[in-house]
Amino acid sequence: MADVHGRTQPRTPKARTWRRPQRTRKLYEPKEYGVGAWVTFAESRDDKIVLRCGQVWSLGPPRIGNSRWVVPNDGGDAVVVRINQRPVLTSRTLLDVVPGHNMHRQNLRRAENLRRFGRLFPVVVSKNWEHLWSAGKTLVESWCWHVDPMCPDAVGRASPSKQFQPFNITQVVLELISGRINASTSRFCRRCFWLDDINDTAA
């Protein structure tokens, strides 16, 4: 009947069989002397040359060209190594340790500790009544920022009544590495942020 009048029945839609191809995730492969790469470097100790192995943590200090921060795998502090095309200490590696940089080592240790916990939170240290010209006698809170929830200086203390904007952890890590944060003027905990009372840490 439909063919007589010049009409055809509508086609039934077919189920789609095409599927979007899944993206394959590639494992991160660091470049030579790039972040995450394992390297061997030479260090001078008591007039002896010692070869050590470690992992590149970040670029080195800006004042030292072609340098890297390396975290040794033997548990020692991070060191600054320089990529020398003409090795000074030994011909077995192009990386030589640059002596010094104690402050930078400590800041790198603190930055790694902060990155491991991944947050900063404030607690009230003290409350004092102060006379303000604009608000009269007001209870003023003094607070301190902590990294470790189990820090003895933070356990059992109340949170401030004022709401604070959370810190950008990446920005704080960068400021620690560059040395822009001053321990005397900041309100960060001396124990769990600056690690002044902790000699042995997993950071």
Secondary structure, DSSP 8 states (H G I E B T S, - for coil): -TTTTT-------------------------TTSTT-EEEEEEEETTEEEEEEEEEEEE--TTSTTEEEEEETTS---EEEEE-SS-SS-TT-SEEEE---HHHHHHHHHHHHHHHH---EEEEEEEEEEEETTTEEEEEEEEEEES-TT-TTTTT----SS------HHHHHHHHHHT---TTTS-B-TTTTS-SS-SS---
